[in-house]
Structure formats: structure tokens, C-alpha cells
């Protein structure tokens, strides 16, 4: 842990030195390096007083203060070549890289890219998934708690990809290890990655995403289809939609059985009445009626309707996020403080993150 913290500390020190150099010698050439990062933490209270009611990523505690993640990111770019090292420590980073141990568990992203022309970029390494709307870094989201679709979809990919731009359209095609695996057994097949993006205008954009491959744990064939649509109506109001469907076919005596699926849809309504204050409503339906393991050890075969209202209060580089979450399920997948089953749950969360 001390080694991990020392890496983060060294990167933060570089930021301070770099800023100092910029302020004392403005005539010097601008550095090709860019440094950024964040630190976050939260307090969560489950109104049913049962920590098992949280079934999404990164906020698995109740009734106590919790550290989220400290991260530092270095970007380098020169003459068509770029490099990114994105490191993190804490529970958020550990859950994101859940298949890794040691120093790899601190790596969120580590990749290099080469762009021989404006319309093409080739990338190799490990990077956060293109699937879905939400991001691992809290500063990239308006809600602090995560959606079910983010929590049970892919987190990261390790391999190579090519990004192409044609007018208003973008295309990404890639090959990677199985989803969320940086190191896998040699007999596992690679996954196929795809994204098509189209900008109707500067304010309306569409993304169609795909991941398909073989799951190492049981050799099931897994496919995920995903769509993201964003629309900005004004400087104060914008809306986003994310829909996803995951299909898995397990192998039985060399024959793949019928596919089982889980999926979901979510709308994000973002309103910023003031420069330093905004509010977001995330309204999500998550369907696991085919009894996959997405809902952990709770009774399977349920759908969940989750509504999350989050404030965003900005005080300089710090953002404070008060949040209320209300969930209702078709079965008793939640619990009260005595462990009895309930079909609904609610919680309050107060988070804060600092970005540099």
C-alpha cells in the first residue's frame, strides 16, 4: 500500500513542480505532459439499515465515512504519438480492476496511441470500456452512486483498437482479452469490440456499442449490445439515455444452450440553474428476470426500478454531492435490519471529490 501511495504522491508532486515552472517561465515551450487526478470519499446511510441492499459498484457501506479513490493521470502527446497512465488506489480502483492483484490493481488505464493522420488513431494497452454512459471516476458522472448497468457491464479492455473518423461519423474496431481480464489463460478466445458514433449536431450525439467474446470462468459466449444518446437543449438543461442488453449462452456437452439475458434502460436529466449548482435525476429499470447472477445472492428473477436524485454543489475544485436513492423490485431482493426480505429500499449519500 505504501508503494501505491508513493506513486500517487510522486505524480501529485510533479503537478506542483510543473505548475510552478509554468508560472515562473511563461516564455518556455509548453510541456507535452498533462497531469490530472482526483480524491473522493462519501458517507452512505441505508434507511433499512442493511448493507446488503447496495447491489451496485463502489458504495458498499452504510452508516460510516468511507474513502473512495485517489487517482493520478499522466498524458503525454507529441507528433501524432500519445501515452496515458491512469493510476488509482482505494476501494473504487480495486473494484474496477477486480481481476487483478498487486500493482496491476492500481492501474485503471495504461495505453499508447499513434495517429498517422487526423482520421485514424491506433491504440494498444488497457483502457476503460466504451460501453455505457457512466465512468469510473466520480468527476465524470453527475450521480455518485453507480447504475446497475454500469455495475454489471464491462469495466475495462486490454488489447488493441483502431478509431476512424468520417465526417460526422466515428467507428472503433478492436480485439481484446475477455472482458475485464488483463491476464487470461492462453486457451481463451479474444473478444471483439465495436462502436459507431454519429453527431447529428454539436448538441445531439448517438453511440452504438458492442462487446462479444467468451467468458473464461465457464466458456459461455457473451454478447453485449449498448446504446447511448445525449442531447443538450441549453446551457442549463441536457438529457442522456443509456440502454443495454447482455446475452450469455452456456456450453452443455459441446452444445451451446439457449441464451439468457439481462438488460436495462436509464434516463439522465441534468439541470443547472446556477453556475455552481446543478441537480440530476437518474431513472433506471434493470431486468434480471432470466435469473442470472447479476443480483448476487439475493433471490433471482427480479426487475428493479431505481431513481437517484443527486445535487452537484461546486466550491472551487471541490464538488459536494448529496444524493437520495429509491428502489423498488418485483421480488424481495432487499432486506430490513433483521434480514427479512423487502421489495423496496432507500438510502442517503453525501459525497465529495476534489479534482486537480
LINJOPE-V332853 format. One record per residue. N is the residue number from 1. PHI is phi in radians with two decimals (999 if undefined). OMEGA is omega in radians with two decimals (999 if undefined). NEAR is the number of other ideal C-beta (glycine too) atoms within 12 Angstrom. Layout:
<<N:PHI:OMEGA:NEAR> <N:PHI:OMEGA:NEAR>>
This chain:
<<1:999:3.14:15> <2:-1.11:3.11:9> <3:-1.11:3.14:15> <4:-1.09:-3.13:26> <5:-1.14:3.13:20> <6:-1.18:3.08:18> <7:-1.10:3.11:27> <8:-1.06:-3.13:34> <9:-1.09:3.12:20> <10:-1.11:3.13:20> <11:-1.16:3.10:32> <12:-1.12:3.12:27> <13:-1.12:3.10:17> <14:-1.07:3.11:26> <15:-1.07:-3.11:26> <16:-1.09:-3.14:17> <17:-1.12:-3.13:17> <18:-1.08:3.13:24> <19:-1.11:3.13:19> <20:-1.12:3.12:12> <21:-1.13:-3.13:18> <22:-1.11:-3.08:19> <23:-1.32:-3.08:11> <24:-1.68:-3.11:11> <25:-2.52:-3.08:13> <26:-1.19:-3.11:9> <27:-1.37:-3.14:8> <28:-1.21:3.13:11> <29:-1.14:3.14:11> <30:-1.08:-3.10:14> <31:-1.18:3.06:20> <32:-1.41:-3.14:16> <33:-1.69:3.02:25> <34:-2.21:-3.12:26> <35:-2.00:3.08:31> <36:-2.68:3.12:28> <37:3.02:-3.12:38> <38:-2.82:3.02:39> <39:-2.38:-3.11:33> <40:-2.48:3.07:39> <41:-2.78:-3.06:30> <42:-2.76:2.94:38> <43:-2.18:-3.13:26> <44:-2.20:3.09:34> <45:-2.17:3.05:28> <46:-1.52:-3.06:32> <47:-1.23:3.04:25> <48:-1.57:3.09:31> <49:1.00:3.08:22> <50:-2.48:-3.07:28> <51:-1.12:-3.12:23> <52:-1.18:-3.12:25> <53:-1.28:3.08:40> <54:-1.52:-3.09:37> <55:-2.10:3.05:36> <56:-2.09:-2.98:37> <57:-1.30:2.82:34> <58:1.40:-3.10:40> <59:-2.17:-3.06:42> <60:-1.58:3.06:28> <61:-2.65:3.07:27> <62:-2.64:3.07:28> <63:1.31:3.14:19> <64:-2.73:3.04:15> <65:-1.26:-3.11:17> <66:-2.43:3.07:27> <67:-1.49:3.13:25> <68:-1.55:-3.08:41> <69:-2.84:2.91:41> <70:-1.96:-3.08:36> <71:-2.31:3.08:42> <72:-2.47:-3.06:39> <73:-2.23:3.09:36> <74:-2.09:3.05:31> <75:-2.06:3.11:25> <76:-2.27:-3.13:20> <77:-2.51:3.07:20> <78:-2.81:3.01:18> <79:0.85:3.08:10> <80:1.48:3.13:16> <81:-1.83:3.09:20> <82:-2.48:-3.12:25> <83:-2.50:3.13:24> <84:-2.29:3.00:29> <85:-2.16:-3.05:32> <86:-2.14:-3.03:37> <87:-2.01:3.12:39> <88:-2.69:3.04:42> <89:-2.27:-3.10:34> <90:2.08:-3.06:34> <91:-1.06:-3.12:25> <92:-1.08:3.12:41> <93:-1.16:-3.13:41> <94:-1.14:3.12:30> <95:-1.23:3.12:27> <96:-1.13:3.13:42> <97:-1.83:-2.96:37> <98:-1.16:3.12:23> <99:-1.55:-3.05:27> <100:-1.87:3.09:27> <101:-2.30:3.12:13> <102:1.18:-3.06:15> <103:-1.15:3.13:19> <104:-1.11:3.13:24> <105:-1.19:3.10:27> <106:-1.66:-3.11:33> <107:-1.66:3.01:36> <108:-1.50:3.12:42> <109:-2.51:3.09:35> <110:-2.73:-3.04:29> <111:-2.65:3.08:34> <112:-2.19:-3.12:25> <113:-2.32:3.05:27> <114:-2.33:-3.12:22> <115:-2.11:-3.14:21> <116:-1.23:3.09:14> <117:-2.62:-3.08:12> <118:-1.09:-3.00:11> <119:-1.69:-3.10:16> <120:-2.46:3.06:21> <121:-2.48:-3.13:28> <122:-1.94:-3.04:25> <123:-2.24:3.05:32> <124:-2.39:3.14:24> <125:2.45:3.11:29> <126:-2.26:-3.03:35> <127:-2.58:3.11:35> <128:-1.20:-3.04:33> <129:-1.09:3.03:38> <130:-1.52:-3.07:36> <131:-1.40:3.05:42> <132:1.60:-3.06:41> <133:-1.82:-3.03:38> <134:-1.59:-3.08:40> <135:-2.13:-3.13:33> <136:-1.20:-3.13:40> <137:-1.34:-3.09:34> <138:-1.05:3.14:43> <139:-1.20:3.11:31> <140:-1.57:-3.10:25> <141:-2.14:3.04:37> <142:-1.61:3.00:35> <143:-1.59:3.08:44> <144:-1.48:3.06:46> <145:-1.24:-3.02:45> <146:-1.78:3.08:45> <147:-1.36:3.03:43> <148:-1.15:-3.11:42> <149:-1.11:3.06:42> <150:-1.11:-3.00:38> <151:-1.14:-3.08:36> <152:-1.93:3.04:36> <153:-1.61:3.12:42> <154:-1.22:3.05:39> <155:-1.80:-3.02:37> <156:-2.59:3.10:40> <157:-2.36:3.11:40> <158:-2.27:-3.09:37> <159:2.94:-3.13:31> <160:-2.45:3.13:27> <161:-2.59:3.09:33> <162:-2.24:3.09:25> <163:-1.87:-3.13:30> <164:-2.15:3.11:24> <165:-2.16:3.11:20> <166:-2.30:-3.13:15> <167:1.09:3.13:11> <168:-1.51:-3.08:16> <169:-1.85:3.00:20> <170:-2.25:3.13:26> <171:-2.32:3.02:27> <172:-2.15:3.06:34> <173:-2.25:-3.11:25> <174:-2.60:3.05:36> <175:-2.24:-3.07:23> <176:-2.50:2.93:38> <177:-1.11:3.04:33> <178:-0.91:-3.04:35> <179:-0.86:3.06:39> <180:1.27:3.12:33> <181:-1.90:3.02:30> <182:-1.56:3.06:32> <183:-2.22:-3.10:19> <184:-2.37:3.05:24> <185:-0.99:-3.03:14> <186:-1.15:-3.08:9> <187:-1.52:3.14:10> <188:-1.48:-3.12:22> <189:-1.37:3.14:22> <190:-1.37:3.11:25> <191:-1.78:3.09:35> <192:-1.79:3.14:28> <193:-2.02:3.13:37> <194:-2.67:3.00:31> <195:-2.58:2.99:32> <196:-2.12:3.13:27> <197:-2.14:3.11:27> <198:-2.44:3.12:22> <199:-1.76:3.07:21> <200:-1.09:3.06:16> <201:-2.83:3.08:13> <202:-1.13:-3.04:10> <203:-1.86:-3.11:17> <204:-2.27:-3.08:21> <205:-2.38:-3.11:26> <206:-2.21:3.08:25> <207:-2.31:3.05:32> <208:-1.95:-2.99:26> <209:-2.10:-3.13:38> <210:-2.62:2.96:32> <211:-2.41:3.11:44> <212:-2.48:-3.13:31> <213:-3.02:-3.11:33> <214:-2.04:-3.13:30> <215:-1.43:-3.08:33> <216:-1.12:-3.02:24> <217:-1.20:-3.11:19> <218:-2.45:3.11:19> <219:1.09:3.10:22> <220:-1.20:3.02:29> <221:-1.47:-3.05:27> <222:-2.10:3.08:38> <223:-2.27:3.03:32> <224:-2.28:3.13:40> <225:-1.97:-2.95:29> <226:-2.55:3.09:38> <227:-2.33:3.07:31> <228:-2.28:3.10:36> <229:-2.27:3.12:28> <230:-2.12:-3.14:26> <231:-2.49:3.10:23> <232:-1.84:-3.11:21> <233:-1.63:3.10:17> <234:-2.86:3.10:13> <235:-1.16:-3.09:14> <236:-1.78:-3.00:16> <237:-2.44:3.04:20> <238:-2.57:-3.06:24> <239:-2.31:3.04:27> <240:-2.37:3.08:36> <241:-2.29:3.04:29> <242:-2.32:3.05:39> <243:-2.24:-3.09:31> <244:-2.55:3.09:41> <245:-2.45:3.13:29> <246:-1.95:-3.12:40> <247:-2.14:3.12:27> <248:-2.26:3.12:34> <249:-2.12:-3.10:23> <250:-1.53:-3.10:24> <251:-1.63:3.10:17> <252:-2.27:-3.12:12> <253:0.95:3.10:7> <254:1.18:3.10:8> <255:-2.09:-3.13:10> <256:-1.44:-3.09:20> <257:-1.31:3.11:17> <258:-1.04:-3.06:14> <259:-1.29:2.95:21> <260:-1.90:-3.04:27> <261:-2.33:2.84:24> <262:-2.34:-3.12:34> <263:-2.90:-3.13:34> <264:-2.93:3.07:40> <265:-2.49:3.12:30> <266:-2.54:2.98:42> <267:-1.89:3.09:27> <268:-2.13:3.12:36> <269:-1.89:-3.05:26> <270:-2.00:-3.11:30> <271:-2.29:-3.12:24> <272:-2.14:-3.11:23> <273:-1.21:-3.14:15> <274:-2.22:-3.12:14> <275:-1.06:-3.05:12> <276:-1.91:3.14:16> <277:-2.53:3.08:20> <278:-2.57:3.12:29> <279:-2.41:-3.13:26> <280:-2.33:2.97:35> <281:-1.96:2.99:27> <282:-1.83:-3.14:42> <283:-2.07:-2.98:28> <284:-2.18:2.96:40> <285:-1.97:-3.14:30> <286:-2.09:-3.03:41> <287:-2.04:3.08:33> <288:-2.18:-3.06:33> <289:-1.20:3.10:24> <290:-1.48:2.98:24> <291:1.11:2.96:20> <292:-1.42:-3.07:28> <293:-1.50:-3.04:22> <294:-1.13:-3.12:33> <295:-1.76:3.04:34> <296:1.09:-3.05:22> <297:-1.54:3.14:11> <298:-1.28:3.06:28> <299:-0.96:-3.10:20> <300:-1.44:3.06:23> <301:1.38:-3.07:22> <302:-2.12:2.91:34> <303:-2.04:-3.07:28> <304:-2.25:3.03:42> <305:-1.93:-3.05:26> <306:-2.07:3.09:43> <307:-2.11:-3.09:30> <308:-2.20:3.11:38> <309:-1.92:-3.06:30> <310:-2.22:2.99:36> <311:-1.67:3.04:31> <312:-2.24:-3.11:32> <313:-1.90:-3.06:23> <314:-1.75:3.08:22> <315:-2.20:-3.04:16> <316:1.10:-3.13:12> <317:-1.42:-3.11:17> <318:-1.79:3.04:22> <319:-2.09:3.12:32> <320:-1.79:-3.04:28> <321:-2.18:2.95:39> <322:-1.42:-2.98:29> <323:-2.56:3.01:37> <324:-2.04:-3.11:28> <325:-2.28:3.14:42> <326:-2.18:-3.08:26> <327:-2.30:3.11:37> <328:-2.36:-3.07:24> <329:-2.09:3.12:32> <330:-1.35:3.06:22> <331:-2.37:-3.08:21> <332:-1.42:-3.13:24> <333:-1.64:3.08:37> <334:-1.88:-3.05:38> <335:-2.43:2.98:29> <336:-1.58:-3.05:20> <337:-1.17:3.11:18> <338:-1.60:3.13:10> <339:1.56:3.11:16> <340:-1.35:-3.09:14> <341:-1.22:3.11:21> <342:-2.43:3.13:28> <343:-1.71:3.11:23> <344:-2.52:3.13:27> <345:-2.67:3.09:37> <346:-2.58:-3.10:28> <347:-2.71:3.04:38> <348:-2.13:-3.12:28> <349:-2.40:3.04:40> <350:-2.20:-3.08:26> <351:-2.16:3.05:40> <352:-2.62:3.04:32> <353:-2.45:3.14:34> <354:-1.99:3.12:25> <355:-2.02:3.02:25> <356:-2.24:999:25>>
